Every structure is written in structure tokens, then in C-alpha cells.
Amino acid sequence: MLANAKISVIGAGQVGATTAVRIAEKELTREVVLVDIVEGLPQGKALDEMEASPIEGFDTEIIGTNDYKDTENSDIVVITSGLPRKPGMSRDDLLSVNVKIVKEVTEQVAKYSPNSIIIVVTNPLDAMVYTASKVSGFADNKVIGQAGCLDSTRFKRFIAWEAGVSVKSVEAMTLGGHGDDMVPLVSYSTIRGVPISQFFTKEQIDRLVDRTRNGGGEIVKLLKTGSAFYATSSAVVQMIDSIVRDKKDVLPCAVKTQGKYGLEKDLFVGLPVKLGKSGIEEIVELKMSGEELKALKVSGDHVKELCKRVEELKLL
């Protein structure tokens, strides 16, 4: 376990602020630093969150700041900074603006916390993980993208609703890029160990897969002025929990493929990984159907195009 780990969250918007308070409530660390460029925003949210601590029963300190120096020597840094999606926008539409933001943030992370593990949340996710990796120069096991955990929890929730069962009885996993061509693994989706194909028709399964792929867009359309943050922050904290407690939980995360699953070795794509105190300890190779492998390749090709567009911006 990472004793007394220092965790910093960059970006005090909905995702960042909610992530900070979830970390505190679970007491995964003694200190969470919440950073934002907007003066007063992280300080105000941190103070509000700390005033809830006597009721919620946590002693973790949440520190709001505009100064990256306060993040110095962090063990884990979560990057949430960037523009959120609005109705009618795809994750890809955010590319050029958020590359600049993530680049600037990563430079500060590398300066003040060169030994940290970076978890990227900013969209378009896979391209932003690629950006953070290039800018930081960190080892492959220390740059991780949060997306698969979010997509998987959506898939689980939809399966539970469809079957009318507790979410606790559902297991499911979603791989690939964090976009419309993500790959929910139907073959590994079960209710108490029983494949969902024994509960649902093909039409039902296709509908569940489609809703999962469009889960973020569904929320953006409803909110109108922002994007998802409750489930997003829970997914981030699920990853942090496995790292801090050295649980070695197998979770789907955006990582450098290293050529696994027949993908190009320099791509960052959602794959099942073992997460522990050193970050990514292993990429777990599952036996997948030919159809699923083909879909994963298509998703990887899309990520490759996004990364090509990042390079064309000539910012890295």
C-alpha cells in the first residue's frame, strides 16, 4: 500500500471536485490537492467539501490552490482539465483545445512530481493519454487513461436494469477507445457467472451495447450545459483505490498496448490491466472472439487517427 500517498487533482470542475471529495470520503490518503487556474474556485470547493467532513466522517485534508507547487511530490496526479462536451459535439471535437490544456498541465506535473502516476480523464481520452505520455516522458506503466472503468460501469448498470437484478450480481467489461466504437465484451458479461446471452435476446444485447457506446452522449444531451461527472469520478477513484491499496484489481484502462491483442505497440487503447502500487503491473490478455478482436482493431485504428491529428497540431 502507498502509505500516506499524496494525490493531486488538476481541474476543479465537476469531475475534478467530485473526484477529490470521493477520495476524501474513502480516506484513500491524508491529503488531496485540488488545483485550478480560476482564482477562488478550487479554494471554495475544497472549503465546502471540508465542511462536510464532520458529517461524512473523514479526516482527509482537501487543499484548494492555484499554484502547482502545492502538488509537489504527489504520488498520483489526476488530470481532468479541459473543455467538456456540449450537445451536438463528439469527444473528438474537443481535440485541438484540450491538447493544449493537457500539454500545459502535464508539463507542470512532470516538473513538480516526476515520480508520480498520471491518470488522465480529459477527452478525447485516448489522444489525451497519448499527449500526456509524450509530454511527460514517464514510463509506460505510469501514464493511464480512465475510460474503460466508466464505460464498463455504464454497461453493468444497463444490464442490471434490463434483467431486473442487483448491480452487484453483474460483471461486464468494455475495451477499446473511449468513443462510439468502444468494444463492450458481451462474451465476458455475466449475471452471477451466467452469460447474459442466456438472459437476453440478440436484439436486447445489441440495444445494451449501443446504449453503452452512447452513454456519455445521452447524458450530455440531457444536461445541455455539461457532461457526466458522478460516474466518471467514481471510475477514477476505483482506479486510485486499486493503486493506493495495491489491490492489483484487473480493470479496463487506456494504456500503451505494447503490441498486445495484435494492436500497434505505440497506441493507447482501453485494455484490461492489473493495477497496483507501481501503476500498470500487467496487461491481461483475454481470449476474445474473432468479432471482438476485429472490433478492437477498428477502435484502435480510430485512436491512431486521433493521435495523428495530435501530431499535426505540432504542439508536442
C-alpha positions in Angstrom: 0.0 0.0 0.0 1.1 3.6 -0.7 1.2 4.8 2.9 0.1 8.4 3.2 0.0 8.8 -0.6 -0.3 12.4 -1.8 -2.9 12.8 -4.5 -3.5 15.9 -6.7 -6.4 16.5 -8.9 -5.9 19.1 -11.7 -9.1 20.8 -12.6 -11.8 21.9 -10.1 -14.8 21.4 -12.4 -17.5 18.9 -11.8 -15.3 15.8 -12.4 -12.3 17.1 -10.5 -14.2 18.4 -7.5 -16.3 15.3 -7.2 -13.2 13.1 -7.6 -11.5 15.0 -4.7 -14.4 14.5 -2.3 -14.8 10.9 -3.2 -11.1 10.3 -2.5 -11.5 12.1 0.9 -14.7 10.2 1.8 -13.0 6.9 1.2 -9.9 8.1 3.1 -7.5 6.8 0.4 -5.0 9.4 1.5 -4.3 12.1 4.1 -4.1 14.9 1.6 -5.8 15.8 -1.6 -4.7 18.9 -3.5 -7.3 20.4 -5.9 -5.8 22.7 -8.5 -7.4 25.1 -11.0 -6.4 28.2 -12.8 -9.5 30.1 -11.8 -8.8 32.0 -8.6 -11.0 31.1 -5.7 -12.7 28.1 -7.5 -10.6 25.3 -6.0 -10.3 27.0 -2.7 -14.1 27.5 -2.4 -14.9 23.9 -3.4 -12.3 22.5 -1.1 -13.6 24.5 1.8 -17.2 23.4 1.1 -16.1 19.8 0.9 -14.1 20.0 4.1 -17.1 21.5 5.9 -18.9 18.2 5.1 -16.2 16.1 6.8 -17.7 16.1 10.3 -20.9 14.7 8.9 -19.3 12.3 6.4 -16.7 11.3 9.0 -13.4 11.7 7.1 -10.2 13.3 8.2 -8.5 13.7 4.8 -7.5 17.3 4.1 -8.6 18.8 0.8 -6.5 21.7 -0.2 -7.6 24.1 -2.9 -4.9 26.1 -4.8 -4.0 27.9 -8.0 -0.3 27.0 -7.5 1.1 23.8 -9.0 3.9 24.0 -6.4 1.4 22.7 -3.9 1.2 19.5 -5.8 5.0 18.8 -5.4 5.9 15.2 -4.8 2.5 13.8 -5.5 2.2 10.0 -5.8 -0.8 10.2 -8.1 -2.0 13.1 -10.3 -5.4 13.1 -11.9 -5.8 15.3 -15.0 -9.4 16.4 -15.5 -8.6 19.9 -17.0 -10.2 20.7 -20.4 -13.4 21.7 -22.0 -16.4 19.3 -21.5 -18.7 18.2 -24.3 -21.8 20.1 -25.2 -24.9 18.8 -27.1 -24.0 18.0 -30.7 -20.3 17.6 -30.0 -18.4 14.4 -30.2 -15.4 13.7 -27.9 -13.2 14.2 -30.9 -14.4 17.8 -31.4 -12.5 18.8 -28.3 -9.2 17.6 -29.6 -7.3 20.8 -30.5 -8.3 22.8 -27.5 -7.7 20.1 -25.0 -4.3 19.0 -26.4 -3.0 22.5 -25.5 -4.5 22.3 -22.0 -3.3 18.8 -21.2 0.2 19.6 -22.6 0.5 22.6 -20.2 -0.8 20.6 -17.2 1.5 17.7 -17.9 4.5 19.9 -18.1 3.7 21.1 -14.5 3.1 17.6 -13.3 6.4 16.4 -14.7 8.2 19.4 -13.1 6.8 19.0 -9.6 6.0 15.3 -9.4 8.4 13.4 -11.7 7.8 10.1 -9.9 4.0 10.3 -9.9 1.4 8.1 -11.6 -0.7 10.1 -14.0 -4.4 9.3 -14.6 -5.9 11.2 -17.5 -9.6 11.9 -17.7 -9.8 14.7 -20.3 -11.5 13.9 -23.6 -10.9 12.8 -26.3 -9.4 10.4 -23.7 -7.1 8.1 -25.7 -5.5 11.0 -27.6 -5.0 12.9 -24.3 -3.3 9.9 -22.7 -1.0 9.9 -25.7 -0.3 13.6 -25.2 0.4 13.2 -21.5 2.8 10.3 -22.2 4.7 12.2 -24.9 5.0 15.4 -22.9 5.9 13.8 -19.5 8.3 11.1 -20.8 7.1 8.9 -18.0 7.4 5.2 -18.1 4.5 3.4 -19.8 3.3 1.9 -16.5 2.8 5.4 -15.0 0.5 7.0 -17.6 -3.0 5.6 -17.5 -6.3 6.8 -19.0 -9.6 6.5 -17.3 -12.4 5.4 -19.6 -12.9 1.6 -19.6 -14.0 1.7 -15.9 -16.6 4.3 -16.8 -17.9 2.6 -19.9 -17.9 -0.8 -18.0 -20.0 0.6 -15.1 -22.5 2.0 -17.6 -22.7 -1.4 -19.3 -23.3 -3.1 -15.9 -26.0 -0.6 -14.9 -27.9 -1.1 -18.2 -27.6 -4.9 -17.9 -29.0 -4.8 -14.4 -31.9 -2.6 -15.4 -32.7 -4.9 -18.4 -32.6 -8.0 -16.3 -34.2 -6.5 -13.3 -31.4 -7.7 -11.0 -29.0 -6.1 -8.5 -26.0 -4.4 -10.0 -23.9 -6.4 -7.5 -24.6 -9.5 -9.5 -23.4 -8.1 -12.8 -19.9 -8.4 -14.2 -19.0 -6.7 -17.5 -16.1 -5.1 -19.3 -15.6 -2.6 -22.1 -12.4 -2.2 -24.1 -11.1 -0.1 -27.0 -11.1 3.6 -27.5 -13.4 5.9 -25.4 -15.7 6.7 -28.3 -18.6 5.4 -30.4 -16.6 2.4 -31.5 -15.7 1.1 -28.0 -16.0 -2.7 -27.5 -18.3 -3.9 -24.8 -17.3 -7.6 -24.3 -20.5 -9.5 -24.5 -18.7 -12.8 -24.1 -17.3 -11.7 -20.7 -20.6 -10.1 -19.4 -22.4 -12.2 -16.8 -25.1 -12.2 -14.2 -23.8 -14.3 -11.2 -21.4 -16.0 -13.6 -24.1 -16.9 -16.2 -23.5 -15.3 -19.7 -26.0 -12.6 -20.5 -26.8 -14.4 -23.7 -28.9 -16.7 -21.5 -30.9 -13.8 -20.2 -31.4 -11.6 -23.3 -32.1 -11.9 -27.0 -29.6 -10.7 -29.5 -31.8 -7.6 -30.1 -31.7 -6.8 -26.4 -27.9 -7.2 -26.2 -27.4 -5.1 -29.3 -29.5 -2.4 -27.6 -27.5 -2.6 -24.4 -24.2 -2.3 -26.4 -25.5 0.6 -28.4 -26.6 2.5 -25.2 -23.2 1.9 -23.6 -21.4 3.3 -26.6 -23.6 6.4 -26.5 -23.8 6.6 -22.7 -21.8 9.8 -22.4 -23.7 11.5 -25.3 -27.0 10.6 -23.7 -26.0 12.5 -20.5 -24.7 15.5 -22.5 -28.0 15.7 -24.3 -29.9 15.7 -21.1 -27.7 18.1 -19.2 -27.3 20.5 -22.1 -24.6 22.5 -20.4 -22.0 19.9 -19.5 -21.1 16.2 -19.4 -21.1 13.3 -17.0 -19.2 13.6 -13.7 -20.7 11.4 -11.0 -19.9 8.1 -12.6 -16.8 9.5 -14.1 -15.3 10.4 -10.7 -16.4 7.0 -9.3 -14.4 5.3 -12.1 -11.3 7.4 -11.4 -11.5 6.6 -7.7 -11.9 2.9 -8.5 -8.5 3.1 -10.2 -6.9 5.1 -7.4 -8.2 2.7 -4.8 -6.5 -0.3 -6.6 -3.2 1.7 -6.8 -3.1 3.1 -3.3 -4.2 -0.2 -1.6 -2.0 -2.2 -4.0 -5.1 -4.4 -4.7 -3.9 -5.5 -8.2 -7.5 -5.3 -9.4 -8.0 -6.1 -13.1 -9.6 -3.0 -14.6 -10.1 -1.8 -18.2 -7.9 1.3 -18.7 -6.3 3.2 -21.6 -2.7 2.1 -21.7 0.1 1.7 -24.2 -0.7 -1.6 -25.9 2.9 -2.8 -26.2 1.6 -4.8 -29.2 -0.9 -6.9 -27.2 -4.1 -8.1 -28.9 -2.4 -7.6 -32.3 -2.6 -3.8 -31.9 0.2 -1.4 -32.8 2.6 -1.2 -29.9 2.6 2.7 -29.5 -1.2 3.1 -29.4 -3.1 4.0 -26.2 -6.3 1.9 -26.1 -8.5 0.5 -23.4 -7.3 -2.9 -22.3 -7.7 -5.0 -19.1 -4.7 -4.3 -16.8 -3.6 -5.2 -13.3 -3.4 -2.0 -11.2 -1.1 -1.9 -8.2 1.2 0.5 -6.3 3.6 0.9 -9.3 0.7 1.6 -11.7 0.2 -0.8 -14.5 1.7 -4.1 -13.4 0.5 -6.2 -16.3 -1.7 -6.1 -19.4 -4.0 -9.1 -19.1 -4.6 -10.9 -22.3 -8.1 -12.4 -22.6 -9.3 -14.9 -25.1 -11.7 -12.9 -27.3 -13.9 -13.9 -30.2 -12.8 -13.0 -33.8 -15.6 -10.5 -34.0 -14.5 -8.8 -30.8 -10.8 -8.7 -31.9 -11.9 -7.2 -35.2 -13.9 -4.5 -33.4 -10.9 -3.8 -31.1 -8.7 -3.3 -34.2 -11.3 -0.9 -35.7 -11.4 1.1 -32.4 -7.6 1.1 -32.3 -7.4 2.5 -35.9 -9.7 5.3 -34.8 -7.4 6.2 -31.9 -4.4 6.1 -34.3 -6.1 8.7 -36.5 -6.8 10.9 -33.5 -3.1 10.7 -32.4 -2.1 11.5 -36.0 -4.2 14.7 -35.7 -2.5 15.5 -32.4 0.9 15.3 -34.1 -0.4 17.5 -37.0 -1.1 20.3 -34.4 2.7 20.4 -33.9 2.3 21.2 -30.2 4.2 18.3 -28.7 
